[in-house]
Amino acid sequence: MGRVALVTGGTRGIGRAICEALKDAGCEVGAVYHGNTEKANKFQEETGINVYRWDVGDFAECQAGVSKVTEELGPVEILINNAGITRDGTLQRMTFEQWDAVIQTNLTSCFNMSRCVIESMRERGFGRIINVGSVNGQAGQYGQANYAAAKSGIHGFTKALAQEGAGKGITVNAIAPGYVDTDMVRAVPENVLEKIIANIPVRRLGRAEDIARGVIFLAADEASFVTGSTLSINGGQHMY
Ligand code: NAP
């Protein structure tokens, strides 16, 4: 592809696989992380991909971070809004802090990051924005009113921005992963995970590479007719 790509939450899990796949496809890649510097440094050593530390939920930090990436790698042509967290709890127990952290990191981050790159994409007449949603944003999930709201919001954001970018060579799509074997899912108790897998028709968790494959499809120059869509990659767990 030979383009500059920036992946939020790029140093671990799904984001790491996305970074590696984009690099293999010929992109100059940057990976954003937040707190886990040890993992980020190891990732940089192993992959040779530049890492950048900032909070995607903070607009000023995104502005400063994107400026630095632009200086070092060039203008961002492919943006993958992948960073995400969970802070689960049923609503009667959920604190405002749990609600707010999840909305900021998963949803407001998509505004923050897209806002920081959209003008340059419009000027250059090319852009690919891929937002990572979730099956739980499509179907809802007990104990995840915050996460489901944020991920569901991502799908609406994607469709609106796709309409705005369509005349300027910018496509905006979402990927809705099912359960993928990463740190986030390893935090789920084993007995709950067994029940989840029993309800996945292909009878396994997804691999980070399964999601990266979808990103490569959507990020390609040749995918210019695909916009405003949500690609569900979930082993058949949720179909509609
Ligand atoms: P993960 O293994 O927990 O990794 C999360 C990544 O996001 C890390 O690189 C982390 O950085 C970064 N991050 C978190 N908060 C951030 C912030 N405020 N600013 C910048 N970076 C931040 O997650 P994952 O399982 O790969 O999930 C990736 C995405 O897929 C998320 O949006 C998640 O909601 C979505 N998803 C995951 C699954 C699944 O089953 N795993 C299913 C559906 C959707 P640090 O390392 O510094 O913490």
Residues whose N, C-alpha, C, O or C-beta is under 5 A from the ligand:
A	BS01	NAP	G9 G10 T11 R12 G13 I14 G15 V32 Y33 H34 G35 N36 W54 D55 V56 G57 N82 A83 G84 I85 T105 V132 G133 S134 V135 P177 G178 Y179 V180 T182 D183 M184 V185
